[in-house]
Amino acid sequence: MDEETTRRIALNEVTYRKINEAIRGKPADGEITFVCECARLGCNRLIQLSRAAYEAVRRDPRRFVIVPGHEIAEAEDVVEQHDHYAVVEKRGEGAEIAERTATRRPLGE
């Protein structure tokens, strides 16, 4: 995968991460609706998970929550697989971009 494609993929995922980090509120059923943080252009799939589950993903700025099957094998690894969502971790330049653009740090830092 060329450098420009790797950069575009990472920046697309970072954009969705920023949207999800802005979501506030306390859901009645314990789950919040987040947007898929994949790099697929035009993806508008939604994922429901608890705030705690999302925060667990956010502890590592290289990780993103996606709809299962939306991973891009050339740029990231699936590190968790759940019934209705998966967690991917960026590699190489994509990981560097994800870390540089992280808008917050894990709790406790």
Summary of the structure (lengths in Angstrom):
residues: 109
radius of gyration: 13.1
end to end distance: 34.2
largest distance: 44.5
contacts: 295
relative contact order: 0.20
helix: 33%
strand: 21%
